[in-house]
Amino acid sequence: MPDYETFEHDVLVIGAGGAGLRAAIEASAVGVRVGLVCKSLLGKAHTVMAEGGIAAALGNVDERDNWKVHFADTMRGGQYVNQWRMAEVHAKEAADRVRELEAWGALFDRTKDGKILQRNFGGHRYPRLAHVGDRTGLEMIRTLQDHGVHQGIDVHMEHTILSLLKDGDRIVGAFGYERERGRFKIFRAKAVVLATGGIGRAYKITSNSWEYTGDGHALAYEAGAELIDMEFIQFHPTGMVWPPSVMGILVTEGVRGDGGILTNNKGRRFMFDDIPDNYKAQTADNEEEGWRYCQGDKDARRPPELLTRDHVSRCIVREIKEGRGSPHGGVFLDISWIKQKMPNAAEYIKRKLPSMYHQFKQLADIDITEQAMEVGPTTHYIMGGVHVDPDTQMTRLPGLFAAGECAAGINGANRLGGNSLSDLLVFGKRAGEFAAKFAKENQYGTIDKHAIATVAHDALAWFEQSDGENPYQIQNDLQETMQDLVGIVRTESEMREALSKINSLKSRAAKAAVLGNREYNPGWHTALDLKNLLTISEAITRAALERKESRGAQFREDHPNKADTFSKVNTIVWKGREDSMQIRLEPLPEMPDYLKRVIEENA
Ligand SMILES: Cc1cc2nc3c(=O)[nH]c(=O)nc-3n(C[C@H](O)[C@H](O)[C@H](O)COP(=O)(O)OP(=O)(O)OC[C@H]3O[C@@H](n4cnc5c(N)ncnc54)[C@H](O)[C@@H]3O)c2cc1C
């Protein structure tokens, strides 16, 4: 085996988004040596795109808010298949993590008396999202990055990890390559934290960036960890559908929180037509009350546009299917209408939603203070991911931890907006803390040189196949398959068809050709990502087939209702013998009585 450059860190964190940075900060704070690897430049992780805010029950805008209401909202939003312990820890610790971010220098919008301002978001009973206009992710990354680099974390930018290294069952490092020059590197570590984000690039229409190719999910799966709830993909209801220059780009839920309304081509606010029973008591039944809620009237109930994302997405799909959609296959989202209610509406919109205003003005020549947007569901977030212990974030493999979007459990069948940024802070911290503890208690393991040689050989094989297919074409075909056959509305026959297509895409991917050399070669990067995308696409499809019911983000046309059999189980996927993907249903841990009471009291 060639003598690859080798780095040694007590804790290696893979991913420099909110979760990875928070984990790295926590680990280095207790005195262990930390390495941080990321595919792009530091500060460019996907977290930077987050807009609306961080959900935490600070109670600054409505003093009735507290961790119990946040917990109950999260469980209801997740349709009660969340790992209750994660939802509890998250609700209890999110407020402290936000205050800590503030102490580290994060700027937030403020209430009149100087507290962190909180805004309305779907599924949250009270205004709960701490924010900076609609650029919250940027501020979060900036703050964590500033704080982290001063703690002496070693950063390996523009590196992609291809494989986790094992000594027996234990994880002892990772193997990857430097994207610029294509050179392989070994990262020895006593503990590894996966914080690689999501999978949106498995679908054709997505709000996610190029980095979201499910790498952490696939790395964990290949190493022998379990994936949980992969069927639950969040299709955010309001991605732009027109013009093509902005297709898929997200319109933050903050637009609806600040008074934006959804209408069909008849001008009807169709969300009033379908309010689920378990949200009726909390939802306005007339437009006037909905507007008062957005203006901060504590006696008003929230408008139905702020129902959970799974439900709003399905209502939009229904309007489009039944012929009441907008000209380009969406519905209308309009914030400009508020000029009927306030004299300085344009200024208000520009102040509350500066990125939305500038982005769509510049990229699409749409002035959101004057006209409606055409929107439809876009693949946004995966609730499923690496199965971890709720307190320590460790997987079933000793030394392997996971946090952020690539880990799973807190959100159940549907994530409430804002609960991701708080998840990154709460569980990023915990992953860093427990990874550091593990590193202190264990020595470096032995590196398996044969395993490394195999990964390096496989990674270079595409260069030898000059007459094979272009990997972009295969990626494109996979995205179309997932979009058309495992999208918002699912059926058994279509998903079986998807599985067989994924199988043949795997054969095509194995024979793909990469031209040129290893120096910054996007074709090669695509071929390497493709392997992960194919693995997670199969996991999503198999889990969606196994859950024969509709719940949260999973809508099965052939099983349109919730089923008792699936009300207390998670789907678990793992790699079996001879590389075959295995799946089982696993009962959720029984929720303790004190939490059942919290849910009842906050129904
Ligand atoms: C447009 C948009 C707006 C959003 N707004 C909000 C919001 O307002 N509130 C909210 O709570 N959530 C929001 N979300 C969701 C939220 O932003 C994400 O879920 C969250 O940022 C994920 O953070 P992370 O730390 O898990 O991963 P990321 O921030 O995506 O970071 C992943 C990191 O892993 C690295 N990586 C990946 N694979 C590899 C590999 N193989 N080797 C090395 N490094 C690797 C990447 O380079 C990157 O550094 C939004 C999402 C989008 C798309």
PDBQT file of the ligand as one rigid body, heavy atoms in Angstrom, charges set to zero:
ROOT
HETATM    1  C1  LIG A 701     -32.715  26.591   2.489  1.00  0.00    +0.000 C 
HETATM    2  C2  LIG A 701     -32.799  25.948   3.836  1.00  0.00    +0.000 A 
HETATM    3  C3  LIG A 701     -33.275  26.660   4.923  1.00  0.00    +0.000 A 
HETATM    4  C4  LIG A 701     -33.353  26.065   6.181  1.00  0.00    +0.000 A 
HETATM    5  N1  LIG A 701     -33.799  26.807   7.240  1.00  0.00    +0.000 NA
HETATM    6  C5  LIG A 701     -33.837  26.237   8.468  1.00  0.00    +0.000 A 
HETATM    7  C6  LIG A 701     -34.250  27.002   9.610  1.00  0.00    +0.000 A 
HETATM    8  O1  LIG A 701     -34.549  28.185   9.505  1.00  0.00    +0.000 OA
HETATM    9  N2  LIG A 701     -34.279  26.391  10.807  1.00  0.00    +0.000 N 
HETATM   10  C7  LIG A 701     -33.938  25.087  10.980  1.00  0.00    +0.000 A 
HETATM   11  O2  LIG A 701     -33.978  24.599  12.103  1.00  0.00    +0.000 OA
HETATM   12  N3  LIG A 701     -33.520  24.345   9.916  1.00  0.00    +0.000 NA
HETATM   13  C8  LIG A 701     -33.455  24.884   8.685  1.00  0.00    +0.000 A 
HETATM   14  N4  LIG A 701     -33.034  24.135   7.618  1.00  0.00    +0.000 N 
HETATM   15  C9  LIG A 701     -32.490  22.792   7.867  1.00  0.00    +0.000 C 
HETATM   16  C10 LIG A 701     -31.078  22.930   8.429  1.00  0.00    +0.000 C 
HETATM   17  O3  LIG A 701     -30.411  23.994   7.804  1.00  0.00    +0.000 OA
HETATM   18  C11 LIG A 701     -30.243  21.674   8.238  1.00  0.00    +0.000 C 
HETATM   19  O4  LIG A 701     -30.978  20.563   8.653  1.00  0.00    +0.000 OA
HETATM   20  C12 LIG A 701     -28.964  21.781   9.072  1.00  0.00    +0.000 C 
HETATM   21  O5  LIG A 701     -28.270  22.948   8.741  1.00  0.00    +0.000 OA
HETATM   22  C13 LIG A 701     -28.051  20.575   8.912  1.00  0.00    +0.000 C 
HETATM   23  O6  LIG A 701     -26.874  20.832   9.635  1.00  0.00    +0.000 OA
HETATM   24  P1  LIG A 701     -25.753  19.732   9.825  1.00  0.00    +0.000 P 
HETATM   25  O7  LIG A 701     -24.734  20.309  10.732  1.00  0.00    +0.000 OA
HETATM   26  O8  LIG A 701     -26.386  18.453  10.212  1.00  0.00    +0.000 OA
HETATM   27  O9  LIG A 701     -25.181  19.541   8.349  1.00  0.00    +0.000 OA
HETATM   28  P2  LIG A 701     -24.563  20.611   7.299  1.00  0.00    +0.000 P 
HETATM   29  O10 LIG A 701     -24.683  21.999   7.734  1.00  0.00    +0.000 OA
HETATM   30  O11 LIG A 701     -25.091  20.273   5.963  1.00  0.00    +0.000 OA
HETATM   31  O12 LIG A 701     -23.062  20.223   7.263  1.00  0.00    +0.000 OA
HETATM   32  C14 LIG A 701     -22.642  19.001   6.707  1.00  0.00    +0.000 C 
HETATM   33  C15 LIG A 701     -21.151  19.020   6.659  1.00  0.00    +0.000 C 
HETATM   34  O13 LIG A 701     -20.689  17.714   6.371  1.00  0.00    +0.000 OA
HETATM   35  C16 LIG A 701     -19.684  17.784   5.369  1.00  0.00    +0.000 C 
HETATM   36  N5  LIG A 701     -19.647  16.495   4.684  1.00  0.00    +0.000 N 
HETATM   37  C17 LIG A 701     -20.660  15.820   4.109  1.00  0.00    +0.000 A 
HETATM   38  N6  LIG A 701     -20.221  14.658   3.616  1.00  0.00    +0.000 NA
HETATM   39  C18 LIG A 701     -18.894  14.597   3.886  1.00  0.00    +0.000 A 
HETATM   40  C19 LIG A 701     -17.869  13.657   3.617  1.00  0.00    +0.000 A 
HETATM   41  N7  LIG A 701     -18.102  12.523   2.958  1.00  0.00    +0.000 N 
HETATM   42  N8  LIG A 701     -16.616  13.946   4.014  1.00  0.00    +0.000 NA
HETATM   43  C20 LIG A 701     -16.317  15.098   4.660  1.00  0.00    +0.000 A 
HETATM   44  N9  LIG A 701     -17.253  16.011   4.961  1.00  0.00    +0.000 NA
HETATM   45  C21 LIG A 701     -18.514  15.764   4.566  1.00  0.00    +0.000 A 
HETATM   46  C22 LIG A 701     -20.114  18.950   4.505  1.00  0.00    +0.000 C 
HETATM   47  O14 LIG A 701     -19.045  19.419   3.738  1.00  0.00    +0.000 OA
HETATM   48  C23 LIG A 701     -20.562  19.929   5.594  1.00  0.00    +0.000 C 
HETATM   49  O15 LIG A 701     -19.445  20.594   6.128  1.00  0.00    +0.000 OA
HETATM   50  C24 LIG A 701     -32.965  24.719   6.346  1.00  0.00    +0.000 A 
HETATM   51  C25 LIG A 701     -32.503  23.999   5.256  1.00  0.00    +0.000 A 
HETATM   52  C26 LIG A 701     -32.425  24.606   4.007  1.00  0.00    +0.000 A 
HETATM   53  C27 LIG A 701     -31.966  23.798   2.850  1.00  0.00    +0.000 C 
ENDROOT
TORSDOF 0
